[in-house]
Amino acid sequence: MKVFNAMEPLVAEAINENWSEYSLPCKCEQCKNDVFAITLNNLPPRYVAKETGMAYVRAQYFNKQMMANLYVKIAEAVKIVAKNPQCDNMKRS
């Protein structure tokens, strides 16, 4: 049986599209992955087993409020990572 969290590609897409705009002391891949993981941990998972399930979840996120909620969770994750980056770039400083 194969299922996946349909939120993963939605969150990744939202982060990637706006990555240059986030206020972080470091924008390395580790910091990006930390923002991604924290965001996913603070959103309810939406598991699907078929591509049609993914399309359904994606369609729900055309709702402006649903999208706003997603961006709020990303912003919260950015603040957490900005305050305490775990990457090697910032640990050396």
N, C-alpha and C positions, 0 to 999 in steps of 0.2 A: 504494500500500500504506500502510495506517495502523496503527501500533502505538503503544502507550503503556506507560509504566512503571507497573504496578499499585501500586507502593509509594507513589507520589505522593499519591493520595487517602488511603491508610492513615496515612501520616506526617502529612499536613495535619490530618486528623481528630484524631489523638492530640495534636498540638501545640495545636490550637484548644481541645480539651476541657480542657486543663490549663494554658493560658497564664498565667492569673492566679496560679498556684501556683509558677511558676519564679522563682528568685532572680536577677534581672537588674537592673542599674542603670537600664536603659531598656527599655521594652516597646513601642517604636514598631514600625511595620510593617516598616521596614528590618531591625531586629534580629530580628523574627520570621522574615522571609525568610532571613536569614543562618543562623538555627538550622535552618530547613527545608532549605536547600541543603547545609549541613554534614552534617546527618543523612542525607540522601539519598546524599551522596558516600561515606558510611561504611557503607552497607547495600548488599548485592548487589541489582542491579535485577531486577525480575520483569516482563519485557515480555510483553504479551498483545495479541492482535489482535481479540478479541471480548469482549463483556460476560460471556460464560460463563467466560472465562479470569480476568476480574476476580473473579467470584464464587468461583472455585476458590482464588485467592490469598487473598481475604478469609477464606474458610473455614479456611485454614491458620493464620490469625492468631487463631483462637479457642483455639488451643493456648496455654496459659499461658506456657510457656517462650519461644515465638516472640514473644509480646507483651512479655514481660519483656526480651528482647533488643532489641526496638524501643525501649522506654523507656530502656534503658541508653544506646543511641546518641543519643537525644534529650538525655538528661542530660549526656552528654559534649559535645554541641554547645552546650548552654546554658552550660557552663563556659567553653568557648572564646570565645563571644560576650561573656560577662560580663567576662572578663579583657581583651578588646580590642574594644569595640564600634566599629563602623565608621560609625555613623549621624551625621548632622549634629548631632543633639541633644547627643551626647557629645563631639564634636570641638570644639565651641564652649567647653566647660567648661575 
